[in-house]
Every structure is written in structure tokens, then in C-alpha cells.
């Protein structure tokens, strides 16, 4: 957090006191911990552990997001709906990182600009729920709120909130970040190798429409080699971690004062976002995240009005700092073309330049007659297309895409070039919460978005 050659800046006591103002405000989506002393002990232990990310990394990300908000870069964020402790294996983490890197190469070519790469990982362990309980037959138990709170198995013992899971979440995030850093800094991200993986995707007859774009990228890389490009510098990439800032017994103890500046940073991740269920203007989450230096995202659904958006800006970005605030729209394919333009037009009249990112997943959910939660790939693509159309019509920048995905060959979303149908869902449906795009669907989406960016 600090260069030993620099003087240490002490925190203003008022800053530290302000960080806990949220405790006096209404708060949503928190577990009912059965043992207050055990919860306090877990939070106290978290407060003694090293930070997961560092203030300088957070500052670098904020600068990159400022470029994306200005139309000079594009954000790609992807990862699990809800990470699990059991899923933090080397192979699964590698496959997720590999998928994001593959998507990023395609988007870089399509956009002709840098792609900011961010995982929805190393902290996405908690989930908001529409109900505090779940009923099966005549049994009612607490809802599953993610591995950092309770277990998925439908038993009283599993569903009881256990604060020891907070510390387990920290250690799982540590292991995940260590492996991500090894992959992205140790040669795994070599541009030439990543493109070879994509060539294999485009060679599939089902993906023939993308073969021309893949060949164009291939020629560009060969030109770079012939021109003497330093590919040693292209073997490493900056890769950031973000998650929903939901669970205050986890986020607050991992908030530290930067000794360079005396300002607070949440060190559980580089980027935190506030969900639709917790973005109350006078609520605890908005107050807390208004006081930290991390770049902050806010999910906006189709019912968001202009006044709410402008008040969120005033609360979270009063200084109008480039890169500070990201709006992540999740409006649904059928509503985005009507709901988004009024917000974009209002931004043009305001003195703010937030980064606009589309989340084409959460507004397009459905449940099949057999009980599977799923999404149609065509709806995901349609929402992304509507996002670009709205920005093009208004004259603002479509700045990024936020996707629930996995690097594995699951069958959770319908459609795509693999033509997954309802019968296929049962073969490899592995998500504990929401359905994710699989590896092939994620790459197909990247090629489609690259075509939109090229326009």
C-alpha cells in the first residue's frame, strides 16, 4: 500500500468515523447471523489480514475506466454468477481467465482500442435474494445467500448462516487472485497463443461467419511480428477483479486507509458494484461506497428514472471524477431501446461522464417448464445490440459489457451456435444461482460485439 520512501499520511479521524455511518442507516440483503459474537470475531480477524488488492492497482483501474468513459477504451467484465469455494480449482479459474482473454483479443481488434479486462471473481461469493426463505414441500429454510454465508444443500445445518465462512471466503479469494496473477503475468496471456485458441473456434463450421474476422486478426498479428513488435511485452496483461459489494461484514473489515493519501480503499477487490436491490439513495450501501476511493458501479434496471440516476451521481461521484462511477444497465432485450435513451439524453445535459456498461444477462431470465432457470442467447445478443443502438442514436459512448460466463462447457443458456435446447439443460447444468454463458457462447458473443464495435 505504501512506498517506504514516502511519508506516511495519518487518517483523519472524521474519515474513519464516516466509514461506519452506514451502521445507522437502513440496510438490505444482510444475513441473519445466529451468533453476534462469532460474527464480530470473524470480522475482527478479517481486519487483521493483508489486503487482497492494493491502492495503486485501484488507481490504475480508475484511470483505465476514465478512458473507457471517454470512448478511448472498452471494459470487458466476466465471470461466475456466484463463485463457490469448491469451484476455486486451478482448472476452473484457468478456463475462466482463458475465456476472458480470448474475448478480449477479439474485442481489441473490433474496437481498435484497449480492452480493460476484469473478472467477476475473487469475491463474488454473496448473492442477493428475492426472499429470505425457501420452501420445498412443507419445509421452509433460510435462502441460499452464497458460499460466504451458508451452504446450498437444503438442510437446517447447511442453510444456517455461519460467520466462519467470511474468513474462508477471504482465503479462497486470495488463492484465486494468486493464480490469476500467475496466469496473466507469467506468459499464459501471450497474444499469439490466445489468438491460436480463437482460430480453433472460428474453424468450427458452426462459427463460419466469424472466420473472416479471425483471419483479419491473424494477418494483423503476422504484420506486427514482421514489423518487429516486442511480443515479450504482449505476454502479460493487466487483469482486475470486481464483485458486488453486498456483505458489509466482509467489505467493511477489508477497508483500509491508504498510507500515501490517508483515504480509504476497499481492498477486497479493485471494483465494487451496488446492485439494484441495495442502491437506495438513503441506504447503507450507497453511503458506505460513497466514502471509499475505489471505482464504483451501480446496476440500473428498466424502471430507473432520470431523477434517481442524477441523485446517484451526486451521492457517489460529487466531484465528477473520471473513472469513478460506472452505470451497469440490466434492462432486458424488450425494454432497453425505450428505457435507456432518456437516461443517456439526461447525462448529456448534466455535468457527468459515467462509464456505461451493459449487463445483458439479468434482464433476460426465464424458467422452463421443467424448472430450469435459463436465458436465451438471442435475447442476450439483442440487449447488447439495443445498448449500442441507444448510444449511437444519442451520441454517447457504449463503454463495456458485463457478462455471467464460465470457461467450461456447461449447458445453462439456450441457443448459440451449439443450438442448446431445453432438453440439453439437464446434461451439464452446474450453476447454483443464475445460468451462465459457456465457453463457446462467450466467444460467439465476443465476435458479435466486435462487429458492433467495428461499426
C-alpha positions in Angstrom: 0.0 0.0 0.0 2.9 2.4 0.5 6.4 3.2 -0.8 8.8 3.1 2.2 10.5 6.2 0.8 7.2 8.2 1.1 6.0 9.9 4.3 3.1 8.1 6.0 -0.2 10.1 6.0 -2.3 9.5 9.0 -6.0 9.0 8.6 -8.4 11.8 9.5 -10.4 10.6 12.5 -13.5 12.0 10.8 -12.8 9.8 7.7 -12.7 6.7 9.8 -15.8 7.7 11.8 -17.6 8.4 8.5 -16.9 4.9 7.2 -19.2 3.5 9.9 -22.1 5.9 9.3 -23.8 3.2 7.3 -24.5 1.3 10.5 -27.1 3.9 11.4 -28.9 3.6 8.1 -31.4 1.2 6.7 -29.7 -1.9 5.2 -30.9 -4.7 2.9 -29.8 -8.1 1.9 -27.8 -9.0 5.0 -27.8 -12.5 6.6 -29.4 -13.2 9.9 -26.2 -14.3 11.7 -27.2 -16.5 14.7 -24.2 -15.6 16.8 -23.3 -11.9 17.1 -20.0 -12.7 19.0 -18.9 -15.2 16.3 -19.7 -12.7 13.6 -17.8 -9.9 15.3 -14.8 -12.3 15.8 -14.8 -13.2 12.1 -14.9 -9.5 11.0 -12.1 -8.7 13.5 -10.0 -11.5 12.0 -10.6 -10.1 8.5 -9.5 -6.7 9.7 -6.0 -8.1 10.6 -5.4 -9.9 7.3 -3.4 -8.4 4.4 -5.3 -6.6 1.7 -6.3 -8.6 -1.4 -5.6 -5.7 -3.7 -3.6 -2.5 -3.4 -4.4 1.1 -3.7 -2.1 1.7 -6.6 -3.8 -1.0 -8.6 -7.2 0.5 -7.9 -5.9 3.9 -9.0 -4.7 2.4 -12.3 -8.1 0.8 -12.9 -9.8 4.1 -12.3 -7.7 5.8 -14.9 -8.5 3.0 -17.4 -12.2 3.3 -16.7 -11.9 7.0 -17.3 -10.6 6.2 -20.8 -13.5 3.9 -21.4 -16.0 6.5 -20.3 -14.4 8.9 -22.8 -14.6 6.4 -25.7 -10.9 5.5 -25.7 -11.2 2.0 -24.2 -13.8 -0.7 -23.6 -14.5 -2.7 -20.5 -14.9 -6.5 -20.6 -16.0 -8.0 -17.2 -17.0 -11.6 -17.0 -17.2 -14.5 -14.5 -19.5 -16.6 -12.4 -22.9 -15.7 -11.2 -21.9 -16.9 -7.8 -18.4 -18.2 -7.1 -18.3 -21.3 -4.9 -15.5 -22.5 -2.7 -15.5 -25.9 -4.4 -15.2 -24.2 -7.8 -12.0 -22.4 -7.0 -9.9 -25.0 -8.7 -6.9 -24.4 -10.9 -8.6 -25.7 -14.0 -11.8 -23.7 -13.5 -10.0 -20.5 -12.7 -7.7 -21.0 -15.7 -10.7 -21.7 -18.0 -12.5 -18.5 -16.9 -9.3 -16.4 -17.4 -8.7 -18.0 -20.8 -12.2 -17.3 -22.0 -11.9 -13.6 -21.0 -8.5 -13.3 -22.6 -9.9 -14.8 -25.8 -12.8 -12.5 -25.8 -10.5 -9.5 -25.2 -8.3 -10.2 -28.2 -11.4 -10.3 -30.5 -12.8 -7.1 -28.9 -9.4 -5.3 -29.2 -9.4 -5.9 -32.9 -13.0 -4.9 -33.4 -12.8 -1.8 -31.3 -9.3 -0.7 -32.3 -8.7 0.4 -28.8 -7.5 -1.1 -25.4 -9.8 -3.6 -23.6 -9.9 -3.3 -19.9 -10.0 -6.9 -18.6 -11.9 -7.6 -15.4 -13.0 -10.8 -13.8 -16.3 -11.2 -11.9 -14.3 -13.2 -9.5 -12.2 -13.5 -6.3 -15.0 -12.1 -4.2 -18.4 -12.9 -5.9 -19.4 -15.2 -3.1 -22.5 -13.5 -1.8 -25.9 -13.2 -3.6 -28.9 -11.0 -3.0 -32.2 -12.9 -2.8 -35.8 -12.0 -3.6 -36.9 -13.8 -0.4 -35.3 -14.5 2.9 -36.5 -18.1 2.9 -37.0 -21.0 0.5 -39.8 -23.6 0.8 -39.7 -27.1 -0.6 -42.8 -29.1 0.2 -43.7 -28.4 3.8 -40.2 -27.4 4.8 -39.1 -23.8 4.9 -35.4 -22.8 5.4 -33.3 -19.7 5.0 -32.5 -18.9 1.4 -29.0 -19.7 0.0 -27.1 -16.4 0.1 -23.8 -17.7 -1.4 -21.0 -19.8 0.0 -19.6 -16.9 2.1 -22.9 -17.1 4.2 -24.4 -20.6 4.1 -24.5 -23.8 2.2 -26.6 -24.8 -0.9 -27.7 -28.1 0.5 -31.3 -27.9 1.7 -30.9 -28.9 5.3 -31.2 -26.8 8.5 -27.5 -27.3 9.3 -26.3 -26.2 5.8 -28.7 -23.2 5.5 -27.7 -21.7 8.8 -25.6 -18.6 8.3 -22.1 -19.3 9.5 -19.7 -16.3 10.0 -16.7 -18.6 9.8 -17.4 -18.7 6.1 -16.4 -15.0 5.9 -12.8 -15.9 6.6 -13.0 -18.9 4.3 -14.2 -16.5 1.6 -11.1 -14.3 2.1 -8.7 -17.2 1.8 -10.5 -18.6 -1.3 -10.3 -15.1 -2.9 -6.6 -14.9 -2.0 -5.9 -18.2 -3.7 -7.9 -17.2 -6.8 -6.1 -13.9 -7.1 -2.7 -15.5 -6.8 -3.5 -17.9 -9.6 -5.0 -15.2 -11.8 -1.9 -13.0 -11.4 0.3 -16.0 -12.2 -1.6 -16.7 -15.4 -1.8 -13.1 -16.6 1.8 -12.2 -15.8 3.6 -15.5 -16.5 3.1 -15.9 -20.2 -0.3 -17.6 -20.3 -1.8 -14.4 -21.7 0.6 -14.3 -24.7 -1.3 -12.6 -27.6 -0.2 -15.2 -30.1 -1.2 -18.1 -28.1 -4.6 -16.6 -27.2 -5.3 -16.0 -30.9 -4.4 -19.6 -31.7 -7.2 -20.7 -29.4 -9.6 -18.4 -31.2 -8.6 -19.7 -34.6 -9.8 -23.1 -33.5 -13.1 -21.6 -32.5 -13.6 -19.9 -35.9 -12.6 -23.0 -37.8 -15.7 -24.8 -36.4 -18.2 -24.9 -39.3 -20.9 -23.6 -36.9 -18.9 -20.4 -36.5 -18.1 -19.9 -40.1 -19.4 -16.3 -40.2 -16.5 -15.3 -37.8 -13.8 -16.9 -39.9 -13.1 -13.7 -41.9 -12.6 -11.7 -38.7 -10.3 -14.4 -37.3 -8.2 -14.3 -40.5 -8.0 -10.5 -40.3 -6.7 -10.7 -36.7 -4.2 -13.4 -37.8 -2.9 -11.1 -40.6 -2.6 -8.2 -38.1 -0.5 -10.3 -35.7 1.7 -11.5 -38.5 2.2 -7.9 -39.6 3.2 -7.0 -36.0 5.7 -9.8 -36.0 7.2 -8.7 -39.3 7.4 -5.1 -38.1 9.4 -6.1 -35.1 6.8 -5.8 -32.4 8.0 -6.6 -28.9 5.9 -9.7 -28.1 7.7 -10.0 -24.8 5.6 -7.0 -23.7 2.5 -8.7 -25.1 2.9 -11.8 -22.9 1.4 -10.1 -19.8 -1.8 -8.2 -19.3 -3.4 -6.2 -16.5 -6.3 -8.1 -15.1 -8.6 -6.7 -12.4 -11.1 -8.3 -10.0 -14.6 -7.0 -9.2 -17.6 -8.2 -7.3 -20.9 -6.9 -5.9 -20.3 -5.0 -2.7 -23.1 -6.7 -0.8 -22.0 -8.2 2.5 -20.9 -5.4 4.9 -19.5 -7.8 7.5 -16.9 -8.7 4.7 -16.4 -5.4 2.9 -16.0 -3.1 6.0 -13.2 -5.0 7.7 -11.3 -5.3 4.4 -11.4 -1.5 4.0 -8.1 0.1 4.8 -6.6 3.6 4.9 -4.0 4.2 2.2 -0.9 5.5 4.0 0.0 7.6 0.9 -3.1 9.7 1.0 -5.0 9.0 4.2 -8.0 7.9 2.2 -10.0 4.6 2.5 -9.9 1.8 -0.1 -11.9 -1.4 -0.1 -9.2 -4.0 -0.5 -11.5 -7.0 -1.2 -11.5 -6.1 -4.9 -10.5 -3.4 -7.4 -14.0 -2.6 -8.4 -17.2 -2.9 -6.4 -20.8 -2.5 -7.7 -24.1 -1.8 -5.9 -27.0 -4.0 -7.0 -30.5 -2.9 -7.9 -31.8 -4.3 -4.6 -29.3 -2.3 -2.4 -29.0 1.1 -4.3 -31.4 3.0 -2.0 -30.2 6.6 -2.0 -30.5 6.9 1.7 -29.4 3.3 2.4 -26.3 1.8 4.0 -24.6 0.6 0.8 -24.7 3.8 -1.1 -23.5 5.7 1.9 -20.6 3.4 2.6 -19.4 3.2 -1.0 -19.6 6.9 -1.4 -16.8 7.2 1.1 -14.2 4.9 -0.5 -11.7 5.6 -3.4 -12.5 2.5 -5.5 -14.3 2.9 -8.8 -17.9 2.1 -8.0 -20.6 0.6 -10.3 -24.4 0.8 -9.9 -26.9 -1.6 -11.6 -29.7 0.2 -13.3 -32.9 -1.6 -14.3 -35.6 -0.6 -16.7 -37.6 1.3 -14.1 -34.8 3.7 -13.3 -35.8 7.3 -13.8 -33.7 10.3 -14.6 -34.0 11.9 -11.1 -32.8 8.7 -9.4 -29.8 8.5 -11.7 -28.8 12.1 -11.2 -29.1 11.7 -7.4 -26.9 8.6 -7.5 -24.3 10.6 -9.3 -24.5 13.4 -6.7 -24.1 10.8 -3.9 -21.4 8.6 -5.4 -19.5 11.0 -7.6 -19.9 14.5 -6.2 -16.5 15.6 -7.6 -17.4 14.3 -11.1 -14.1 12.4 -11.2 -13.5 10.5 -14.5 -13.5 6.7 -13.9 -15.2 6.9 -10.6 -18.7 5.9 -11.5 -20.0 3.1 -13.8 -23.6 2.6 -14.6 -24.3 -1.1 -15.5 -27.6 -1.3 -17.3 -29.7 -4.5 -17.0 -33.0 -3.7 -18.7 -34.0 -6.7 -20.8 -33.9 -7.1 -24.6 -37.5 -6.0 -24.9 -37.1 -2.7 -22.9 -33.6 -1.4 -23.4 -34.4 0.6 -26.5 -37.1 2.5 -24.7 -35.7 2.7 -21.2 -32.0 3.7 -21.9 -32.2 6.7 -24.2 -33.9 9.0 -21.7 -31.1 8.4 -19.2 -28.4 8.9 -21.9 -30.0 12.2 -23.0 -30.2 13.4 -19.4 -26.5 12.7 -19.0 -25.7 14.8 -22.0 -27.4 17.7 -20.2 -25.6 17.0 -16.9 -22.0 17.7 -15.9 -21.1 14.0 -15.5 -19.4 11.4 -17.7 -20.1 8.0 -16.1 -18.9 4.8 -17.9 -21.9 3.0 -19.4 -21.7 -0.8 -19.4 -24.4 -3.3 -20.5 -25.3 -6.4 -18.4 -27.4 -8.4 -21.0 -27.9 -11.3 -18.6 -30.0 -10.3 -15.6 -32.9 -8.7 -17.5 -33.5 -11.8 -19.7 -34.1 -14.7 -17.3 -36.8 -17.3 -17.8 -37.8 -20.6 -16.2 -38.5 -23.6 -18.3 -41.5 -25.9 -17.7 -39.0 -28.4 -16.2 -37.9 -25.9 -13.6 -34.5 -24.7 -15.0 -33.6 -21.0 -14.8 -32.1 -20.1 -18.1 -31.6 -17.3 -20.7 -31.8 -17.3 -24.5 -28.6 -16.4 -26.2 -30.5 -14.5 -28.8 -32.0 -12.3 -26.1 -28.6 -11.6 -24.7 -27.3 -10.5 -28.1 -30.4 -8.4 -28.7 -29.9 -6.5 -25.5 -26.3 -5.8 -26.4 -27.4 -4.6 -29.8 -30.1 -2.4 -28.3 -27.4 -0.9 -26.0 -25.2 0.0 -28.9 -28.2 1.4 -30.9 -29.3 3.6 -28.0 -25.8 5.1 -27.6 -25.4 5.6 -31.3 -28.7 7.4 -31.5 -27.9 9.7 -28.6 -24.2 10.2 -29.3 -22.8 8.7 -26.2 -20.2 6.0 -25.7 -21.1 2.3 -25.2 -18.3 1.6 -22.8 -18.3 -2.0 -21.9 -20.0 -5.4 -21.3 -20.7 -7.3 -18.1 -21.4 -11.0 -18.6 -22.0 -14.0 -16.4 -19.9 -16.7 -18.0 -17.8 -19.8 -17.4 -14.9 -21.3 -19.3 -16.5 -24.7 -19.0 -18.8 -26.5 -21.4 -21.9 -26.2 -19.3 -25.5 -26.2 -20.7 -27.2 -23.4 -18.9 -28.3 -20.9 -21.6 -30.4 -21.7 -24.6 -29.2 -21.2 -28.2 -25.9 -20.1 -29.7 -24.0 -21.8 -32.5 -24.2 -25.1 -30.4 -28.0 -24.8 -30.5 -28.5 -25.8 -26.9 -32.2 -26.6 -26.4 -34.3 -27.3 -23.3 -33.5 -31.0 -23.3 -29.8 -30.2 -23.2 -30.1 -28.1 -20.0 -30.2 -31.3 -17.8 -26.9 -32.6 -19.2 -24.5 -30.1 -17.6 -26.4 -27.5 -15.6 -23.9 -26.6 -12.8 -24.7 -23.1 -11.6 -26.1 -22.8 -8.1 -27.9 -19.5 -8.9 -28.2 -18.0 -12.4 -27.4 -19.5 -15.7 -24.1 -18.6 -17.4 -22.8 -18.5 -21.0 -20.5 -21.4 -21.6 -17.1 -21.1 -23.3 -18.3 -21.3 -26.9 -21.3 -18.9 -26.3 -18.9 -16.4 -24.7 -16.6 -16.4 -27.7 -19.5 -16.1 -30.0 -20.8 -13.1 -28.1 -17.3 -11.5 -28.3 -17.3 -11.9 -32.1 -20.7 -10.3 -32.4 -19.8 -7.4 -30.1 -16.6 -6.9 -32.1 -18.8 -6.5 -35.2 -20.8 -3.8 -33.4 -17.7 -2.1 -32.2 -16.2 -2.1 -35.7 -19.2 -0.1 -36.9 
